[in-house]
Amino acid sequence: MTTSDEIKAELSAWKGKLDMLRVKGSLLKMEFRDKKDEVIDTLESAYETAKGKYEEIRDSEEAQNAAAAVEAGAARAKAAATAALAALKQAYETHTSDDAADESADS
């Protein structure tokens, strides 16, 4: 076998390997596309289910009652916090005015 024949044989072998890789690549692309479509279908179904449940809950009387209860609780918490801050301010002013009176008496 001559060098030229050996090179032709080697090139032919590589051509066969490249053709095999192309076929495998095409098969993998098809498999990936099928899996991708399956995953997307599953995710779309889950999304639609979640959206439907949200809309059911959002429109339900229980959800509206819960929202009203949360708003009322927030209003009560704000009122309590405002009262606590007012008491703290008054205690601070009383304490600082007592300290000022003590300092005047010491002078």
Order of alpha helices (4+ residues) and beta strands (2+ residues): alpha-alpha
